[in-house]
Amino acid sequence: MKVEVEREEDGRWIAEVVEVPGAMAYGATRDEAVSRVEALILRVLADRLENGEPAPELEKVFTVAA
């Protein structure tokens, strides 16, 4: 997944993953914002899996043996 990063006028950094609506996080540094949004994405995807919801972002990550 692609993480887009931008610096706000107030100096904070914002990182966003467009493929997952609403997945964005702020940080005092670029690296902090990226780390926070990556952690958020992992939590969102884990929650989807636990609730039986589709997580197309993971289609190529796991394979189940027949």
PDB file of N, CA, C and O in Angstrom:
ATOM      1  N   MET A   1       0.838  -1.178   0.000  1.00  0.00           N
ATOM      2  CA  MET A   1       0.000   0.000   0.000  1.00  0.00           C
ATOM      3  C   MET A   1       0.877   1.232   0.000  1.00  0.00           C
ATOM      4  O   MET A   1       1.940   1.269   0.620  1.00  0.00           O
ATOM      5  N   LYS A   2       0.423   2.201  -0.684  1.00  0.00           N
ATOM      6  CA  LYS A   2       1.182   3.442  -0.820  1.00  0.00           C
ATOM      7  C   LYS A   2       0.812   4.418   0.295  1.00  0.00           C
ATOM      8  O   LYS A   2      -0.364   4.687   0.536  1.00  0.00           O
ATOM      9  N   VAL A   3       1.833   4.940   0.968  1.00  0.00           N
ATOM     10  CA  VAL A   3       1.646   5.942   2.008  1.00  0.00           C
ATOM     11  C   VAL A   3       2.007   7.297   1.419  1.00  0.00           C
ATOM     12  O   VAL A   3       3.119   7.498   0.932  1.00  0.00           O
ATOM     13  N   GLU A   4       1.059   8.220   1.467  1.00  0.00           N
ATOM     14  CA  GLU A   4       1.307   9.582   1.005  1.00  0.00           C
ATOM     15  C   GLU A   4       1.576  10.449   2.227  1.00  0.00           C
ATOM     16  O   GLU A   4       0.868  10.366   3.231  1.00  0.00           O
ATOM     17  N   VAL A   5       2.610  11.285   2.130  1.00  0.00           N
ATOM     18  CA  VAL A   5       3.030  12.104   3.264  1.00  0.00           C
ATOM     19  C   VAL A   5       3.099  13.563   2.840  1.00  0.00           C
ATOM     20  O   VAL A   5       3.550  13.895   1.744  1.00  0.00           O
ATOM     21  N   GLU A   6       2.639  14.424   3.744  1.00  0.00           N
ATOM     22  CA  GLU A   6       2.612  15.846   3.439  1.00  0.00           C
ATOM     23  C   GLU A   6       2.839  16.631   4.732  1.00  0.00           C
ATOM     24  O   GLU A   6       2.447  16.190   5.813  1.00  0.00           O
ATOM     25  N   ARG A   7       3.464  17.781   4.612  1.00  0.00           N
ATOM     26  CA  ARG A   7       3.680  18.631   5.781  1.00  0.00           C
ATOM     27  C   ARG A   7       2.598  19.698   5.823  1.00  0.00           C
ATOM     28  O   ARG A   7       2.349  20.379   4.828  1.00  0.00           O
ATOM     29  N   GLU A   8       1.960  19.840   6.972  1.00  0.00           N
ATOM     30  CA  GLU A   8       0.906  20.818   7.166  1.00  0.00           C
ATOM     31  C   GLU A   8       1.521  22.199   7.423  1.00  0.00           C
ATOM     32  O   GLU A   8       2.714  22.310   7.708  1.00  0.00           O
ATOM     33  N   GLU A   9       0.707  23.238   7.320  1.00  0.00           N
ATOM     34  CA  GLU A   9       1.180  24.603   7.547  1.00  0.00           C
ATOM     35  C   GLU A   9       1.681  24.821   8.972  1.00  0.00           C
ATOM     36  O   GLU A   9       2.559  25.652   9.207  1.00  0.00           O
ATOM     37  N   ASP A  10       1.120  24.072   9.923  1.00  0.00           N
ATOM     38  CA  ASP A  10       1.520  24.234  11.321  1.00  0.00           C
ATOM     39  C   ASP A  10       2.778  23.430  11.670  1.00  0.00           C
ATOM     40  O   ASP A  10       3.209  23.413  12.823  1.00  0.00           O
ATOM     41  N   GLY A  11       3.369  22.757  10.656  1.00  0.00           N
ATOM     42  CA  GLY A  11       4.606  22.024  10.875  1.00  0.00           C
ATOM     43  C   GLY A  11       4.427  20.534  11.125  1.00  0.00           C
ATOM     44  O   GLY A  11       5.389  19.772  11.032  1.00  0.00           O
ATOM     45  N   ARG A  12       3.208  20.111  11.441  1.00  0.00           N
ATOM     46  CA  ARG A  12       2.954  18.680  11.646  1.00  0.00           C
ATOM     47  C   ARG A  12       3.008  17.957  10.310  1.00  0.00           C
ATOM     48  O   ARG A  12       2.823  18.554   9.249  1.00  0.00           O
ATOM     49  N   TRP A  13       3.264  16.671  10.388  1.00  0.00           N
ATOM     50  CA  TRP A  13       3.242  15.810   9.204  1.00  0.00           C
ATOM     51  C   TRP A  13       1.981  14.968   9.230  1.00  0.00           C
ATOM     52  O   TRP A  13       1.527  14.548  10.294  1.00  0.00           O
ATOM     53  N   ILE A  14       1.418  14.724   8.059  1.00  0.00           N
ATOM     54  CA  ILE A  14       0.255  13.844   7.947  1.00  0.00           C
ATOM     55  C   ILE A  14       0.576  12.763   6.926  1.00  0.00           C
ATOM     56  O   ILE A  14       1.083  13.040   5.838  1.00  0.00           O
ATOM     57  N   ALA A  15       0.273  11.539   7.295  1.00  0.00           N
ATOM     58  CA  ALA A  15       0.471  10.398   6.409  1.00  0.00           C
ATOM     59  C   ALA A  15      -0.894   9.767   6.160  1.00  0.00           C
ATOM     60  O   ALA A  15      -1.719   9.667   7.068  1.00  0.00           O
ATOM     61  N   GLU A  16      -1.120   9.346   4.930  1.00  0.00           N
ATOM     62  CA  GLU A  16      -2.424   8.802   4.545  1.00  0.00           C
ATOM     63  C   GLU A  16      -2.243   7.617   3.608  1.00  0.00           C
ATOM     64  O   GLU A  16      -1.342   7.595   2.769  1.00  0.00           O
ATOM     65  N   VAL A  17      -3.121   6.631   3.771  1.00  0.00           N
ATOM     66  CA  VAL A  17      -3.183   5.505   2.840  1.00  0.00           C
ATOM     67  C   VAL A  17      -4.528   5.633   2.138  1.00  0.00           C
ATOM     68  O   VAL A  17      -5.574   5.351   2.723  1.00  0.00           O
ATOM     69  N   VAL A  18      -4.492   6.058   0.884  1.00  0.00           N
ATOM     70  CA  VAL A  18      -5.706   6.371   0.135  1.00  0.00           C
ATOM     71  C   VAL A  18      -6.578   5.141  -0.076  1.00  0.00           C
ATOM     72  O   VAL A  18      -7.803   5.257  -0.107  1.00  0.00           O
ATOM     73  N   GLU A  19      -5.970   3.959  -0.222  1.00  0.00           N
ATOM     74  CA  GLU A  19      -6.741   2.735  -0.464  1.00  0.00           C
ATOM     75  C   GLU A  19      -7.669   2.373   0.690  1.00  0.00           C
ATOM     76  O   GLU A  19      -8.618   1.609   0.510  1.00  0.00           O
ATOM     77  N   VAL A  20      -7.400   2.912   1.859  1.00  0.00           N
ATOM     78  CA  VAL A  20      -8.234   2.634   3.035  1.00  0.00           C
ATOM     79  C   VAL A  20      -8.829   3.970   3.496  1.00  0.00           C
ATOM     80  O   VAL A  20      -8.149   4.754   4.157  1.00  0.00           O
ATOM     81  N   PRO A  21     -10.095   4.229   3.148  1.00  0.00           N
ATOM     82  CA  PRO A  21     -10.715   5.506   3.480  1.00  0.00           C
ATOM     83  C   PRO A  21     -10.599   5.840   4.972  1.00  0.00           C
ATOM     84  O   PRO A  21     -10.876   5.011   5.839  1.00  0.00           O
ATOM     85  N   GLY A  22     -10.183   7.069   5.238  1.00  0.00           N
ATOM     86  CA  GLY A  22     -10.067   7.535   6.618  1.00  0.00           C
ATOM     87  C   GLY A  22      -8.773   7.159   7.303  1.00  0.00           C
ATOM     88  O   GLY A  22      -8.566   7.519   8.461  1.00  0.00           O
ATOM     89  N   ALA A  23      -7.897   6.445   6.621  1.00  0.00           N
ATOM     90  CA  ALA A  23      -6.637   6.011   7.241  1.00  0.00           C
ATOM     91  C   ALA A  23      -5.594   7.104   7.106  1.00  0.00           C
ATOM     92  O   ALA A  23      -4.888   7.195   6.101  1.00  0.00           O
ATOM     93  N   MET A  24      -5.510   7.927   8.135  1.00  0.00           N
ATOM     94  CA  MET A  24      -4.516   8.982   8.165  1.00  0.00           C
ATOM     95  C   MET A  24      -4.071   9.217   9.596  1.00  0.00           C
ATOM     96  O   MET A  24      -4.817   8.980  10.545  1.00  0.00           O
ATOM     97  N   ALA A  25      -2.841   9.687   9.731  1.00  0.00           N
ATOM     98  CA  ALA A  25      -2.293   9.913  11.063  1.00  0.00           C
ATOM     99  C   ALA A  25      -1.306  11.072  11.015  1.00  0.00           C
ATOM    100  O   ALA A  25      -0.612  11.283  10.021  1.00  0.00           O
ATOM    101  N   TYR A  26      -1.263  11.811  12.108  1.00  0.00           N
ATOM    102  CA  TYR A  26      -0.337  12.927  12.242  1.00  0.00           C
ATOM    103  C   TYR A  26       0.878  12.513  13.046  1.00  0.00           C
ATOM    104  O   TYR A  26       0.836  11.553  13.815  1.00  0.00           O
ATOM    105  N   GLY A  27       1.963  13.253  12.857  1.00  0.00           N
ATOM    106  CA  GLY A  27       3.163  13.057  13.652  1.00  0.00           C
ATOM    107  C   GLY A  27       3.982  14.332  13.677  1.00  0.00           C
ATOM    108  O   GLY A  27       3.844  15.187  12.803  1.00  0.00           O
ATOM    109  N   ALA A  28       4.833  14.454  14.679  1.00  0.00           N
ATOM    110  CA  ALA A  28       5.707  15.619  14.770  1.00  0.00           C
ATOM    111  C   ALA A  28       6.799  15.559  13.712  1.00  0.00           C
ATOM    112  O   ALA A  28       7.329  16.588  13.292  1.00  0.00           O
ATOM    113  N   THR A  29       7.134  14.335  13.283  1.00  0.00           N
ATOM    114  CA  THR A  29       8.122  14.146  12.225  1.00  0.00           C
ATOM    115  C   THR A  29       7.494  13.304  11.126  1.00  0.00           C
ATOM    116  O   THR A  29       6.447  12.684  11.312  1.00  0.00           O
ATOM    117  N   ARG A  30       8.152  13.297   9.990  1.00  0.00           N
ATOM    118  CA  ARG A  30       7.672  12.488   8.855  1.00  0.00           C
ATOM    119  C   ARG A  30       7.648  11.012   9.236  1.00  0.00           C
ATOM    120  O   ARG A  30       6.662  10.318   8.988  1.00  0.00           O
ATOM    121  N   ASP A  31       8.724  10.539   9.834  1.00  0.00           N
ATOM    122  CA  ASP A  31       8.810   9.131  10.221  1.00  0.00           C
ATOM    123  C   ASP A  31       7.739   8.749  11.237  1.00  0.00           C
ATOM    124  O   ASP A  31       7.174   7.657  11.170  1.00  0.00           O
ATOM    125  N   GLU A  32       7.465   9.641  12.169  1.00  0.00           N
ATOM    126  CA  GLU A  32       6.438   9.361  13.176  1.00  0.00           C
ATOM    127  C   GLU A  32       5.059   9.238  12.520  1.00  0.00           C
ATOM    128  O   GLU A  32       4.292   8.338  12.861  1.00  0.00           O
ATOM    129  N   ALA A  33       4.743  10.121  11.597  1.00  0.00           N
ATOM    130  CA  ALA A  33       3.453  10.059  10.901  1.00  0.00           C
ATOM    131  C   ALA A  33       3.323   8.768  10.106  1.00  0.00           C
ATOM    132  O   ALA A  33       2.269   8.131  10.116  1.00  0.00           O
ATOM    133  N   VAL A  34       4.393   8.380   9.416  1.00  0.00           N
ATOM    134  CA  VAL A  34       4.372   7.146   8.630  1.00  0.00           C
ATOM    135  C   VAL A  34       4.194   5.939   9.551  1.00  0.00           C
ATOM    136  O   VAL A  34       3.380   5.060   9.266  1.00  0.00           O
ATOM    137  N   SER A  35       4.939   5.888  10.641  1.00  0.00           N
ATOM    138  CA  SER A  35       4.811   4.767  11.588  1.00  0.00           C
ATOM    139  C   SER A  35       3.404   4.665  12.151  1.00  0.00           C
ATOM    140  O   SER A  35       2.857   3.572  12.291  1.00  0.00           O
ATOM    141  N   ARG A  36       2.829   5.807  12.470  1.00  0.00           N
ATOM    142  CA  ARG A  36       1.477   5.800  13.036  1.00  0.00           C
ATOM    143  C   ARG A  36       0.436   5.320  12.033  1.00  0.00           C
ATOM    144  O   ARG A  36      -0.463   4.563  12.397  1.00  0.00           O
ATOM    145  N   VAL A  37       0.541   5.747  10.778  1.00  0.00           N
ATOM    146  CA  VAL A  37      -0.459   5.314   9.803  1.00  0.00           C
ATOM    147  C   VAL A  37      -0.269   3.843   9.456  1.00  0.00           C
ATOM    148  O   VAL A  37      -1.249   3.143   9.201  1.00  0.00           O
ATOM    149  N   GLU A  38       0.964   3.362   9.440  1.00  0.00           N
ATOM    150  CA  GLU A  38       1.186   1.937   9.193  1.00  0.00           C
ATOM    151  C   GLU A  38       0.576   1.098  10.316  1.00  0.00           C
ATOM    152  O   GLU A  38      -0.048   0.070  10.052  1.00  0.00           O
ATOM    153  N   ALA A  39       0.751   1.525  11.556  1.00  0.00           N
ATOM    154  CA  ALA A  39       0.161   0.804  12.691  1.00  0.00           C
ATOM    155  C   ALA A  39      -1.365   0.847  12.609  1.00  0.00           C
ATOM    156  O   ALA A  39      -2.034  -0.145  12.898  1.00  0.00           O
ATOM    157  N   LEU A  40      -1.901   1.978  12.222  1.00  0.00           N
ATOM    158  CA  LEU A  40      -3.354   2.114  12.077  1.00  0.00           C
ATOM    159  C   LEU A  40      -3.885   1.159  11.021  1.00  0.00           C
ATOM    160  O   LEU A  40      -4.900   0.497  11.237  1.00  0.00           O
ATOM    161  N   ILE A  41      -3.211   1.082   9.886  1.00  0.00           N
ATOM    162  CA  ILE A  41      -3.635   0.181   8.803  1.00  0.00           C
ATOM    163  C   ILE A  41      -3.635  -1.262   9.280  1.00  0.00           C
ATOM    164  O   ILE A  41      -4.568  -2.010   8.988  1.00  0.00           O
ATOM    165  N   LEU A  42      -2.609  -1.658  10.005  1.00  0.00           N
ATOM    166  CA  LEU A  42      -2.555  -3.035  10.517  1.00  0.00           C
ATOM    167  C   LEU A  42      -3.719  -3.314  11.454  1.00  0.00           C
ATOM    168  O   LEU A  42      -4.296  -4.401  11.417  1.00  0.00           O
ATOM    169  N   ARG A  43      -4.073  -2.342  12.296  1.00  0.00           N
ATOM    170  CA  ARG A  43      -5.217  -2.533  13.198  1.00  0.00           C
ATOM    171  C   ARG A  43      -6.530  -2.625  12.421  1.00  0.00           C
ATOM    172  O   ARG A  43      -7.382  -3.455  12.740  1.00  0.00           O
ATOM    173  N   VAL A  44      -6.697  -1.781  11.409  1.00  0.00           N
ATOM    174  CA  VAL A  44      -7.916  -1.797  10.587  1.00  0.00           C
ATOM    175  C   VAL A  44      -8.065  -3.138   9.882  1.00  0.00           C
ATOM    176  O   VAL A  44      -9.142  -3.735   9.890  1.00  0.00           O
ATOM    177  N   LEU A  45      -6.978  -3.608   9.272  1.00  0.00           N
ATOM    178  CA  LEU A  45      -7.041  -4.877   8.553  1.00  0.00           C
ATOM    179  C   LEU A  45      -7.278  -6.053   9.497  1.00  0.00           C
ATOM    180  O   LEU A  45      -8.026  -6.971   9.160  1.00  0.00           O
ATOM    181  N   ALA A  46      -6.657  -6.039  10.661  1.00  0.00           N
ATOM    182  CA  ALA A  46      -6.881  -7.101  11.646  1.00  0.00           C
ATOM    183  C   ALA A  46      -8.339  -7.109  12.096  1.00  0.00           C
ATOM    184  O   ALA A  46      -8.942  -8.172  12.248  1.00  0.00           O
ATOM    185  N   ASP A  47      -8.898  -5.930  12.308  1.00  0.00           N
ATOM    186  CA  ASP A  47     -10.295  -5.832  12.726  1.00  0.00           C
ATOM    187  C   ASP A  47     -11.215  -6.391  11.637  1.00  0.00           C
ATOM    188  O   ASP A  47     -12.178  -7.096  11.939  1.00  0.00           O
ATOM    189  N   ARG A  48     -10.925  -6.081  10.390  1.00  0.00           N
ATOM    190  CA  ARG A  48     -11.733  -6.618   9.287  1.00  0.00           C
ATOM    191  C   ARG A  48     -11.685  -8.145   9.278  1.00  0.00           C
ATOM    192  O   ARG A  48     -12.718  -8.804   9.161  1.00  0.00           O
ATOM    193  N   LEU A  49     -10.488  -8.698   9.400  1.00  0.00           N
ATOM    194  CA  LEU A  49     -10.342 -10.157   9.391  1.00  0.00           C
ATOM    195  C   LEU A  49     -11.095 -10.796  10.547  1.00  0.00           C
ATOM    196  O   LEU A  49     -11.789 -11.795  10.360  1.00  0.00           O
ATOM    197  N   GLU A  50     -10.964 -10.231  11.729  1.00  0.00           N
ATOM    198  CA  GLU A  50     -11.629 -10.792  12.912  1.00  0.00           C
ATOM    199  C   GLU A  50     -13.137 -10.761  12.786  1.00  0.00           C
ATOM    200  O   GLU A  50     -13.823 -11.599  13.371  1.00  0.00           O
ATOM    201  N   ASN A  51     -13.666  -9.806  12.030  1.00  0.00           N
ATOM    202  CA  ASN A  51     -15.108  -9.674  11.879  1.00  0.00           C
ATOM    203  C   ASN A  51     -15.635 -10.280  10.583  1.00  0.00           C
ATOM    204  O   ASN A  51     -16.796 -10.083  10.227  1.00  0.00           O
ATOM    205  N   GLY A  52     -14.786 -11.012   9.888  1.00  0.00           N
ATOM    206  CA  GLY A  52     -15.218 -11.684   8.669  1.00  0.00           C
ATOM    207  C   GLY A  52     -15.481 -10.758   7.496  1.00  0.00           C
ATOM    208  O   GLY A  52     -16.146 -11.142   6.535  1.00  0.00           O
ATOM    209  N   GLU A  53     -14.965  -9.546   7.569  1.00  0.00           N
ATOM    210  CA  GLU A  53     -15.141  -8.582   6.488  1.00  0.00           C
ATOM    211  C   GLU A  53     -14.035  -8.775   5.449  1.00  0.00           C
ATOM    212  O   GLU A  53     -12.952  -9.265   5.770  1.00  0.00           O
ATOM    213  N   PRO A  54     -14.311  -8.391   4.220  1.00  0.00           N
ATOM    214  CA  PRO A  54     -13.271  -8.520   3.195  1.00  0.00           C
ATOM    215  C   PRO A  54     -12.107  -7.560   3.459  1.00  0.00           C
ATOM    216  O   PRO A  54     -12.297  -6.434   3.917  1.00  0.00           O
ATOM    217  N   ALA A  55     -10.919  -8.033   3.161  1.00  0.00           N
ATOM    218  CA  ALA A  55      -9.713  -7.213   3.269  1.00  0.00           C
ATOM    219  C   ALA A  55      -8.904  -7.423   2.000  1.00  0.00           C
ATOM    220  O   ALA A  55      -7.878  -8.102   2.020  1.00  0.00           O
ATOM    221  N   PRO A  56      -9.367  -6.836   0.885  1.00  0.00           N
ATOM    222  CA  PRO A  56      -8.707  -7.079  -0.397  1.00  0.00           C
ATOM    223  C   PRO A  56      -7.231  -6.681  -0.405  1.00  0.00           C
ATOM    224  O   PRO A  56      -6.461  -7.181  -1.224  1.00  0.00           O
ATOM    225  N   GLU A  57      -6.833  -5.793   0.494  1.00  0.00           N
ATOM    226  CA  GLU A  57      -5.437  -5.371   0.570  1.00  0.00           C
ATOM    227  C   GLU A  57      -4.514  -6.532   0.954  1.00  0.00           C
ATOM    228  O   GLU A  57      -3.302  -6.458   0.751  1.00  0.00           O
ATOM    229  N   LEU A  58      -5.087  -7.596   1.505  1.00  0.00           N
ATOM    230  CA  LEU A  58      -4.301  -8.741   1.957  1.00  0.00           C
ATOM    231  C   LEU A  58      -4.363  -9.938   1.009  1.00  0.00           C
ATOM    232  O   LEU A  58      -3.811 -10.995   1.313  1.00  0.00           O
ATOM    233  N   GLU A  59      -5.027  -9.784  -0.131  1.00  0.00           N
ATOM    234  CA  GLU A  59      -5.225 -10.909  -1.044  1.00  0.00           C
ATOM    235  C   GLU A  59      -3.931 -11.626  -1.422  1.00  0.00           C
ATOM    236  O   GLU A  59      -3.925 -12.850  -1.547  1.00  0.00           O
ATOM    237  N   LYS A  60      -2.852 -10.899  -1.604  1.00  0.00           N
ATOM    238  CA  LYS A  60      -1.609 -11.503  -2.036  1.00  0.00           C
ATOM    239  C   LYS A  60      -0.647 -11.777  -0.871  1.00  0.00           C
ATOM    240  O   LYS A  60       0.482 -12.214  -1.092  1.00  0.00           O
ATOM    241  N   VAL A  61      -1.083 -11.528   0.340  1.00  0.00           N
ATOM    242  CA  VAL A  61      -0.223 -11.722   1.506  1.00  0.00           C
ATOM    243  C   VAL A  61      -0.303 -13.151   2.027  1.00  0.00           C
ATOM    244  O   VAL A  61       0.716 -13.741   2.386  1.00  0.00           O
ATOM    245  N   PHE A  62      -1.516 -13.712   2.070  1.00  0.00           N
ATOM    246  CA  PHE A  62      -1.725 -15.044   2.618  1.00  0.00           C
ATOM    247  C   PHE A  62      -2.250 -15.993   1.556  1.00  0.00           C
ATOM    248  O   PHE A  62      -3.016 -15.599   0.677  1.00  0.00           O
ATOM    249  N   THR A  63      -1.831 -17.244   1.648  1.00  0.00           N
ATOM    250  CA  THR A  63      -2.424 -18.301   0.840  1.00  0.00           C
ATOM    251  C   THR A  63      -2.760 -19.440   1.770  1.00  0.00           C
ATOM    252  O   THR A  63      -2.038 -19.703   2.732  1.00  0.00           O
ATOM    253  N   VAL A  64      -3.851 -20.112   1.485  1.00  0.00           N
ATOM    254  CA  VAL A  64      -4.285 -21.224   2.318  1.00  0.00           C
ATOM    255  C   VAL A  64      -4.093 -22.508   1.514  1.00  0.00           C
ATOM    256  O   VAL A  64      -4.604 -22.640   0.401  1.00  0.00           O
ATOM    257  N   ALA A  65      -3.355 -23.443   2.088  1.00  0.00           N
ATOM    258  CA  ALA A  65      -3.122 -24.709   1.411  1.00  0.00           C
ATOM    259  C   ALA A  65      -4.418 -25.502   1.302  1.00  0.00           C
ATOM    260  O   ALA A  65      -5.258 -25.477   2.201  1.00  0.00           O
ATOM    261  N   ALA A  66      -4.560 -26.197   0.196  1.00  0.00           N
ATOM    262  CA  ALA A  66      -5.771 -26.983  -0.039  1.00  0.00           C
ATOM    263  C   ALA A  66      -5.817 -28.210   0.827  1.00  0.00           C
ATOM    264  O   ALA A  66      -6.772 -28.982   0.753  1.00  0.00           O
TER     265      ALA A  66
END
